[in-house]
Amino acid sequence: MSAGYRAVTAFLLVSWIIFYILLAWYIGGFIPLDSDFIELAYYPVAGLAWIPIAAWILKKRHREES
């Protein structure tokens, strides 16, 4: 795998993570402050939901390289 290809893959992953953090922060702003149950459910799900897309990016880039 070339250095340029790794750099593009890293750029895509970092871009996705930044976009996801901003999106989760924005959506999290709509959670009412007195809703503990929603917060307990939202933040763990939001913390793990970025992983499938990141794995998909890695798999797609690996297939393109092969």
trRosetta pair geometry for C-beta under 8 A, 3 or more apart (Angstrom, degrees):
i j d omega theta_ij theta_ji phi_ij phi_ji
1 5 5.4 -119 -174 83 84 128
1 6 5.8 95 136 -55 115 96
1 65 5.7 -3 -109 -164 93 151
2 5 4.6 96 59 6 84 103
2 6 7.0 -149 96 -3 45 86
3 6 5.7 -55 -149 39 34 111
3 7 6.3 38 151 -24 66 105
4 7 5.5 -52 -147 34 32 114
4 8 6.5 32 154 -18 65 102
5 8 5.9 -51 -150 34 32 109
5 9 6.5 32 151 -16 64 106
5 61 7.4 147 174 -179 95 108
5 65 6.0 96 178 -101 151 116
6 9 5.6 -55 -147 39 33 112
6 10 6.2 34 154 -19 67 107
7 10 5.7 -53 -145 38 30 111
7 11 6.3 35 153 -21 64 106
8 11 5.6 -52 -148 35 31 114
8 12 6.4 33 153 -20 64 104
8 61 7.6 176 100 -132 98 129
9 12 5.8 -53 -149 35 31 111
9 13 6.4 27 155 -15 65 107
9 57 7.2 141 -153 146 78 101
9 58 7.1 73 -167 -110 120 61
9 61 4.6 111 -104 174 111 168
10 13 5.8 -56 -146 39 31 109
10 14 6.1 26 158 -14 67 109
11 14 6.0 -58 -142 41 27 106
11 15 6.0 30 157 -20 64 110
12 15 5.7 -56 -145 37 27 112
12 16 6.3 28 156 -20 63 106
12 57 5.4 -175 127 -167 123 134
12 61 7.3 172 49 -61 149 135
13 16 5.7 -54 -148 35 30 111
13 17 6.4 26 156 -17 65 106
13 54 5.8 63 -136 -139 95 94
13 57 5.9 170 -80 100 76 147
13 58 7.4 38 -81 -62 121 87
14 17 5.8 -54 -145 38 32 110
14 18 6.3 32 156 -18 65 106
15 18 5.9 -56 -147 37 29 109
15 19 6.3 28 155 -16 64 108
16 19 5.8 -58 -147 39 29 110
16 20 6.0 28 155 -20 66 110
16 50 7.1 141 138 -164 100 104
16 53 6.0 -162 -174 123 138 119
16 54 6.2 172 99 -85 142 76
16 57 6.4 -138 -22 -39 157 154
17 20 5.6 -55 -143 38 30 112
17 21 6.3 33 157 -21 65 104
17 50 6.2 77 -113 177 68 148
17 54 7.2 37 -66 -85 91 122
18 21 5.9 -52 -146 34 29 110
18 22 6.5 26 156 -13 63 107
19 22 6.0 -61 -152 40 29 109
19 23 6.2 28 153 -18 66 110
20 23 5.6 -56 -144 39 31 112
20 24 6.1 29 158 -17 67 107
20 49 7.7 -171 -162 92 124 90
20 50 4.4 90 161 -102 167 119
20 53 7.5 171 -74 59 134 141
21 24 5.9 -54 -143 39 28 108
21 25 6.2 30 155 -19 63 108
22 25 5.7 -54 -145 37 29 113
22 26 6.3 31 155 -20 64 107
23 26 5.7 -54 -147 36 30 112
23 27 6.2 23 158 -11 66 108
24 27 5.9 -55 -141 43 30 106
24 28 5.9 35 156 -24 64 112
24 46 4.3 121 -142 -172 123 123
24 49 8.0 154 -87 54 120 119
25 28 5.6 -56 -143 38 26 115
25 29 6.8 39 153 -32 58 98
26 29 5.9 -49 -163 16 31 116
27 30 6.1 -53 -170 23 45 111
27 42 8.0 -157 120 -164 105 127
27 46 7.5 -174 77 -106 122 132
28 31 5.7 -32 -165 4 52 117
28 42 6.5 146 -108 140 84 136
28 43 7.4 60 -116 -85 126 80
28 46 6.9 -7 -66 -70 111 175
31 35 5.9 -127 178 67 86 123
31 38 5.3 -174 -145 116 108 124
31 39 5.9 117 158 -76 148 78
31 42 6.1 -119 -82 13 143 165
32 35 4.4 89 68 -11 94 114
32 38 7.3 80 42 45 81 144
35 38 4.1 8 140 25 121 116
35 39 6.3 138 102 -18 76 88
36 39 5.7 -60 -150 40 34 112
36 40 6.2 35 155 -21 69 106
37 40 5.7 -54 -148 35 30 111
37 41 6.5 20 156 -10 64 108
38 41 5.9 -62 -149 43 32 105
38 42 5.7 27 158 -22 70 115
39 42 5.8 -54 -129 38 28 107
39 43 6.0 17 179 -13 65 112
40 43 7.3 -52 -131 33 16 100
40 44 7.5 4 170 -1 50 110
41 44 7.2 -77 -163 41 25 98
41 45 6.4 11 159 -8 65 121
42 45 6.0 -75 -153 45 27 106
42 46 5.7 21 161 -17 71 115
43 46 5.6 -52 -134 42 30 110
43 47 6.1 35 161 -25 63 108
44 47 5.5 -55 -145 35 30 115
44 48 6.5 7 163 -2 64 110
45 48 6.4 -74 -150 46 28 95
45 49 5.8 37 159 -43 69 112
46 49 5.9 -44 -129 18 28 117
48 51 5.8 -32 -176 1 63 120
49 52 7.3 -41 -172 20 49 101
50 53 6.1 -66 -166 45 51 107
50 54 5.9 48 144 -22 81 112
51 54 5.6 -60 -144 40 32 112
51 55 6.2 33 159 -20 68 106
52 55 5.7 -55 -146 37 31 111
52 56 6.3 34 154 -22 65 105
53 56 5.4 -50 -147 34 34 115
53 57 6.5 38 152 -21 65 100
54 57 5.7 -49 -150 32 33 112
54 58 6.6 31 152 -16 64 104
55 58 5.7 -55 -150 38 34 111
55 59 6.2 31 154 -17 67 107
56 59 5.8 -55 -145 39 30 109
56 60 6.1 29 157 -19 66 109
57 60 5.9 -57 -144 38 27 109
57 61 6.2 22 159 -14 64 110
58 61 6.0 -59 -145 41 27 107
58 62 6.2 29 155 -22 64 109
59 62 5.6 -57 -147 36 30 113
59 63 6.4 29 156 -18 65 105
60 63 5.9 -54 -149 36 30 109
60 64 6.4 30 153 -19 64 106
61 64 5.6 -52 -146 36 34 113
61 65 6.4 34 155 -22 64 107
62 65 5.8 -57 -150 34 31 111
62 66 6.6 31 154 -24 64 106
63 66 5.9 -54 -148 30 32 111
